[in-house]
Amino acid sequence: MVTAYCVKCKKSVEVKDAKKVKLKNGKPATKGTCPKCGTKVFRIGG
């Protein structure tokens, strides 16, 4: 599973509904939601 930092929970969490996206500069990233609070989380490079 992919992990990302949740700002609300203040810890690393497993990303729920993870989607692979590509940034403007072509680098890969992952975005999804925090399973505990529902906040959007984002991780560059994965």
Secondary structure as GFF3:
##gff-version 3
##sequence-region A 1 46
A	DSSP	beta_strand	3	6	.	.	.	ID=ss1
A	DSSP	beta_strand	11	14	.	.	.	ID=ss2
A	DSSP	beta_strand	16	22	.	.	.	ID=ss3
A	DSSP	beta_strand	28	33	.	.	.	ID=ss4
A	DSSP	beta_strand	40	44	.	.	.	ID=ss5
###
